[in-house]
Amino acid sequence: NVSVFDNYVQEPAYLCGMLAGGLTETDKVGVVAALPIPEVNRVVNGFISGVKATNPEAQVYVSFINSFFDPAQAKDNALAQIDAGVDVLFAERAGVIEAAAENGLWAFGYLIDQNEEAPEYVLTGPIWDMSPTINHLVKEVKAGSYNAQDLKEFSMMTYGGAYLAPFHGLDSKVPEDLMKQVKDMEAKLKNGTAGVEIIENQPQAVN
Protein backbone atom coordinates (compact mmCIF):
# COMPACT_ATOMS: atom_id res chain seq x y z
CA ASN A 1 0.00 0.00 0.00
CA VAL A 2 2.99 2.30 -0.53
CA SER A 3 3.43 4.62 -3.52
CA VAL A 4 6.61 6.41 -4.53
CA PHE A 5 7.12 9.79 -6.13
CA ASP A 6 9.98 12.06 -7.10
CA ASN A 7 10.58 15.10 -9.26
CA TYR A 8 10.93 14.22 -12.93
CA VAL A 9 11.66 17.59 -14.51
CA GLN A 10 14.05 16.46 -17.23
CA GLU A 11 11.56 17.70 -19.85
CA PRO A 12 11.52 21.41 -18.95
CA ALA A 13 15.26 21.07 -18.23
CA TYR A 14 15.63 19.94 -21.84
CA LEU A 15 13.77 23.06 -23.00
CA CYS A 16 16.12 25.20 -20.91
CA GLY A 17 19.03 23.41 -22.52
CA MET A 18 17.64 24.23 -25.96
CA LEU A 19 17.57 27.89 -24.97
CA ALA A 20 21.07 27.75 -23.52
CA GLY A 21 22.46 26.10 -26.64
CA GLY A 22 20.95 28.79 -28.82
CA LEU A 23 21.97 31.70 -26.60
CA THR A 24 25.59 30.88 -25.84
CA GLU A 25 28.11 32.94 -27.80
CA THR A 26 31.13 30.98 -26.62
CA ASP A 27 29.65 27.52 -27.24
CA LYS A 28 30.28 26.81 -23.56
CA VAL A 29 27.40 26.25 -21.14
CA GLY A 30 27.71 25.45 -17.43
CA VAL A 31 25.78 23.46 -14.84
CA VAL A 32 26.48 23.51 -11.12
CA ALA A 33 24.59 20.73 -9.35
CA ALA A 34 24.32 19.04 -5.96
CA LEU A 35 25.32 15.38 -5.92
CA PRO A 36 25.68 12.87 -8.78
CA ILE A 37 22.61 10.86 -7.75
CA PRO A 38 19.80 9.71 -10.10
CA GLU A 39 17.35 12.54 -9.36
CA VAL A 40 20.03 15.14 -10.04
CA ASN A 41 21.69 13.33 -12.94
CA ARG A 42 18.47 12.99 -14.93
CA VAL A 43 17.76 16.73 -14.88
CA VAL A 44 21.36 17.60 -15.73
CA ASN A 45 21.40 15.05 -18.56
CA GLY A 46 18.07 16.37 -19.82
CA PHE A 47 19.55 19.87 -19.90
CA ILE A 48 22.66 18.64 -21.73
CA SER A 49 20.51 16.87 -24.34
CA GLY A 50 18.60 20.10 -24.91
CA VAL A 51 21.82 22.07 -25.40
CA LYS A 52 22.98 19.56 -28.00
CA ALA A 53 19.62 19.73 -29.80
CA THR A 54 20.10 23.38 -30.73
CA ASN A 55 23.89 23.55 -30.66
CA PRO A 56 25.64 20.21 -31.30
CA GLU A 57 29.04 21.91 -31.12
CA ALA A 58 28.51 23.35 -27.65
CA GLN A 59 30.35 22.00 -24.63
CA VAL A 60 28.49 21.61 -21.35
CA TYR A 61 30.61 21.89 -18.21
CA VAL A 62 29.20 20.11 -15.14
CA SER A 63 30.33 20.63 -11.54
CA PHE A 64 28.98 18.86 -8.44
CA ILE A 65 29.35 20.52 -5.05
CA ASN A 66 28.59 17.28 -3.13
CA SER A 67 26.03 19.07 -0.99
CA PHE A 68 22.40 20.09 -1.33
CA PHE A 69 23.11 23.52 0.11
CA ASP A 70 26.43 25.31 -0.07
CA PRO A 71 25.86 28.60 -1.94
CA ALA A 72 29.45 29.75 -1.49
CA GLN A 73 30.85 26.58 -3.04
CA ALA A 74 28.27 26.65 -5.84
CA LYS A 75 29.15 30.25 -6.64
CA ASP A 76 32.85 29.45 -6.67
CA ASN A 77 32.24 26.55 -9.07
CA ALA A 78 30.16 28.80 -11.31
CA LEU A 79 32.87 31.45 -11.32
CA ALA A 80 35.45 28.81 -12.29
CA GLN A 81 33.25 27.79 -15.21
CA ILE A 82 32.89 31.43 -16.24
CA ASP A 83 36.68 31.77 -16.16
CA ALA A 84 36.78 28.78 -18.53
CA GLY A 85 34.54 30.61 -21.00
CA VAL A 86 31.04 29.54 -19.97
CA ASP A 87 28.50 32.27 -20.73
CA VAL A 88 25.16 30.59 -19.82
CA LEU A 89 24.54 28.79 -16.51
CA PHE A 90 22.00 26.31 -15.16
CA ALA A 91 21.67 26.97 -11.43
CA GLU A 92 20.68 23.57 -10.11
CA ARG A 93 21.99 24.83 -6.74
CA ALA A 94 21.75 28.13 -4.85
CA GLY A 95 24.68 30.49 -5.40
CA VAL A 96 24.99 30.11 -9.17
CA ILE A 97 22.51 32.84 -10.08
CA GLU A 98 24.53 35.35 -8.07
CA ALA A 99 27.67 34.47 -10.05
CA ALA A 100 25.80 34.76 -13.35
CA ALA A 101 24.24 38.12 -12.49
CA GLU A 102 27.55 39.59 -11.34
CA ASN A 103 28.97 38.74 -14.75
CA GLY A 104 25.93 39.78 -16.80
CA LEU A 105 25.16 36.24 -17.97
CA TRP A 106 21.95 34.29 -18.57
CA ALA A 107 20.96 31.81 -15.87
CA PHE A 108 18.25 29.21 -15.42
CA GLY A 109 16.65 28.60 -12.02
CA TYR A 110 15.48 25.26 -10.67
CA LEU A 111 12.22 23.84 -9.24
CA ILE A 112 10.75 27.27 -8.39
CA ASP A 113 10.52 30.60 -10.22
CA GLN A 114 13.79 32.33 -9.24
CA ASN A 115 13.50 35.35 -11.53
CA GLU A 116 13.26 37.75 -8.58
CA GLU A 117 16.81 36.80 -7.55
CA ALA A 118 18.18 38.46 -10.71
CA PRO A 119 15.28 39.79 -12.82
CA GLU A 120 17.50 40.77 -15.75
CA TYR A 121 19.33 37.45 -15.98
CA VAL A 122 17.15 34.53 -14.82
CA LEU A 123 15.44 33.64 -18.09
CA THR A 124 13.28 30.74 -16.89
CA GLY A 125 13.82 27.31 -15.33
CA PRO A 126 12.25 23.88 -14.75
CA ILE A 127 9.36 23.98 -12.27
CA TRP A 128 8.09 21.00 -10.26
CA ASP A 129 4.42 21.09 -9.27
CA MET A 130 3.21 18.42 -6.81
CA SER A 131 -0.48 19.23 -7.39
CA PRO A 132 -1.16 16.58 -10.08
CA THR A 133 0.40 13.87 -7.89
CA ILE A 134 -1.59 14.88 -4.81
CA ASN A 135 -4.84 15.34 -6.74
CA HIS A 136 -4.48 11.88 -8.29
CA LEU A 137 -3.95 10.24 -4.90
CA VAL A 138 -6.85 12.10 -3.27
CA LYS A 139 -9.16 11.10 -6.14
CA GLU A 140 -8.16 7.43 -5.84
CA VAL A 141 -8.56 7.37 -2.07
CA LYS A 142 -11.99 9.00 -2.27
CA ALA A 143 -13.07 6.48 -4.89
CA GLY A 144 -11.75 3.58 -2.84
CA SER A 145 -9.53 2.52 -5.73
CA TYR A 146 -6.09 3.37 -4.38
CA ASN A 147 -3.28 0.96 -5.28
CA ALA A 148 0.44 1.09 -4.66
CA GLN A 149 2.11 2.68 -7.68
CA ASP A 150 5.02 4.64 -9.09
CA LEU A 151 3.71 8.20 -9.45
CA LYS A 152 6.54 9.61 -11.57
CA GLU A 153 4.35 10.29 -14.62
CA PHE A 154 2.36 12.86 -12.63
CA SER A 155 5.56 14.91 -12.27
CA MET A 156 5.93 15.18 -16.03
CA MET A 157 4.70 17.81 -18.47
CA THR A 158 1.76 15.82 -19.88
CA TYR A 159 0.13 15.91 -16.43
CA GLY A 160 1.20 19.45 -15.58
CA GLY A 161 3.62 18.29 -12.92
CA ALA A 162 6.52 20.04 -14.64
CA TYR A 163 6.73 23.14 -16.77
CA LEU A 164 8.84 26.18 -17.59
CA ALA A 165 8.90 29.11 -15.17
CA PRO A 166 7.48 32.39 -16.54
CA PHE A 167 9.84 34.43 -18.69
CA HIS A 168 8.73 37.73 -17.11
CA GLY A 169 9.13 39.44 -20.47
CA LEU A 170 12.67 38.19 -21.07
CA ASP A 171 11.45 35.97 -23.91
CA SER A 172 11.56 39.14 -26.01
CA LYS A 173 15.35 38.93 -25.80
CA VAL A 174 15.42 35.41 -27.26
CA PRO A 175 15.76 35.09 -31.07
CA GLU A 176 12.37 34.30 -32.61
CA ASP A 177 13.55 31.17 -34.42
CA LEU A 178 15.03 29.75 -31.22
CA MET A 179 11.92 30.49 -29.22
CA LYS A 180 9.80 28.83 -31.91
CA GLN A 181 11.90 25.66 -31.65
CA VAL A 182 11.45 25.65 -27.88
CA LYS A 183 7.70 26.32 -28.05
CA ASP A 184 7.20 23.61 -30.67
CA MET A 185 9.03 21.07 -28.50
CA GLU A 186 7.17 22.25 -25.41
CA ALA A 187 3.85 21.58 -27.16
CA LYS A 188 4.96 18.07 -28.12
CA LEU A 189 6.06 17.30 -24.57
CA LYS A 190 2.74 18.50 -23.24
CA ASN A 191 0.64 16.46 -25.65
CA GLY A 192 2.80 13.38 -25.33
CA THR A 193 4.02 13.20 -28.91
CA ALA A 194 7.63 13.67 -27.77
CA GLY A 195 9.61 12.79 -24.67
CA VAL A 196 13.01 13.25 -23.09
CA GLU A 197 15.05 10.17 -22.33
CA ILE A 198 15.59 9.58 -18.61
CA ILE A 199 19.35 9.19 -18.19
CA GLU A 200 20.43 8.72 -14.59
CA ASN A 201 24.13 8.05 -15.13
CA GLN A 202 26.56 10.69 -13.89
CA PRO A 203 27.42 13.16 -16.67
CA GLN A 204 31.05 13.85 -17.41
CA ALA A 205 32.81 17.04 -16.35
CA VAL A 206 32.71 18.26 -19.97
CA ASN A 207 30.04 16.96 -22.33
N, C-alpha and C positions, 0 to 999 in steps of 0.2 A: 504493500500500500504506500510505497514511497516513490515520488517523482523527482526528477533532477532537472535543473535548469542552469543556464549560464548565459553570458552575453556572447552573441554571435553577430558581431558587427563588421565582419570582413567585407560585406557588400558596400556599405557607405565608405569604408576605408578604401576600397578599390576606387570609388568615384573620386575621393580626395587624391589618391595617387594619380589618377588621370589628369586632374587639375595641376598637380605638382609637376608632372612630366611635361605638360604643355607650358607651364609658367617659368620653369627654370631657364636661366640664361647661361649658366655654366655647365649644364648637363650633370649637375651634382645635387642630389637631394638627400636630406638627412632625417633619420628617425632616432629618437632617444626614448628607450622603453625600460620597463621595470626589470623583469626576470625572464629568461628564456624558457617559459613554461607554455603549455599548449594554448591557453586562453590569450596569452600575449602574442605568441608566435603567429597564430592564425590572423590576427588583425594586422600585424606587421607584414606578413606575407601577402595579405590581400592588398595592402597599400603598395607594396613593391610591384605586384602584378599590374596594378593600375598605372603606375609610372611607366612600366614597359609598354603598356598598350598605346600610349600616346607619344612615347619617346623611347624607342628601343635602345638608343645609344646612351641613355642616361645611366649614371651610376647611383646606386642608393646605399648610403653609408648607414650602418646600424650600430648603435651603442646600447648596452644594457648596464644599468646602474646597480643591479642586484639588490634592489630595495623597491618597495612600493611607494615610499615617500622620502625623498632626499632632494629637495629642490636645488640646493647648492651644487650637489654632484651632477644633477641633470643639466643645470645651466652650464657648468664647466664642460661637460661632454658636448653640449650643443655648440659652445664657443670653439671647441677644438675642431668640430666638423666645419664650422664657418671658416676657420683658419685654413682648412683643407680645400676650401672653394665651394662648399655647400651654400646655396642661396634660397632654398625652400626647406622648411622643417615641419615634421609631424611631431607634435608634442604629446606623445603617449604618457608622459609624466610631467608633473608640475615643475616649473623652472625653465622649461624650454622656450615658452612664449616670451618670457622676459628677455632672453638672449636674442631671439629673433627681432623683437621690437627695438631693442637697443641698436641693432644693426640695420634697421629698415627693411627687414625681410618678411616674406609671407610665412605664416604659420597655420597649422591646422590643430584645433583643439581635440578633445577626446571625451566621449561619453556624455558630456553636458555642453551647452552653448557657452563657450568661453570668450566670446567676442568682446565682452566688457573689459577683459584684462588688457587688451590692446586693440581698440576698435578700428584702428587703421591697418592692422596687420593680420588679425585672425580672420581668415577668409570664411571658413566653415569648419566642419569636423563631423566624425561619426557620432550619432546619438543612440543611446540605448534606452528604450522605453519598456518598462516592465508591465504596463497596463494590459497588453494582449495576453500575456502569460497568466496574470492574475484573473482577468475576466474569464478566460477559458476554464480555469480551475473552479471558480465560483459557479459558473454555469453547470459544470459537470456535477459538482457536489449537490447543488440544488435539485438537479434532475435525478439524483441517485445513481448516476452512471459513471462515477469516478473510477478510473483504473490507473495503476502505476504506469508511468510513461516518461519518455525523454521529451522534454518540452522545448528543445532548442529551436524548432521551426517557428515558434511564436516570438522569438527574438530576431527574426529575419524580416527583410523589407516587405515580403508579400503579405505578412500579417500586421505590418505597422510597428513591429518591435524594434526596428532600426531604421534610421533615416539620416539625411544630412541636416546639420544645424542651419538656421537661417543665415543668409549672406549679409543681411543688414545693409544692403545697397552696394556691397563690394563686388557683386557679380558684374556690375557695369565696367569694372576694370579688367575683366577677363575677356580675351578675344572671343568674338561671336562664334567662330567655327569650333573653338575648343569647348565653349559652353554648350553648344549644340550636341557635340559628341557625348558630353557628360549627361545631358538631359535625356538623350536618346537611350543611353545605357541605363539610366535611372528608371525610365519607364519600363524597360524590359525586366529589370530586377523586381520591380513592383508587381508586374503582371505575371511573373514566373516564366517568361520566355527566355530568360538568361539567368545564369548563376555565377557565383565566384567560388572556385575550388577552395575547399577547406584544407589548408596545409599547416600542420602543427609542428613541423620540424623547425629547429632553430635556424634562422637565416644567417648567412655569412656576414662578416664585418663589412664587406663591400660586395654588392650584388649587381 
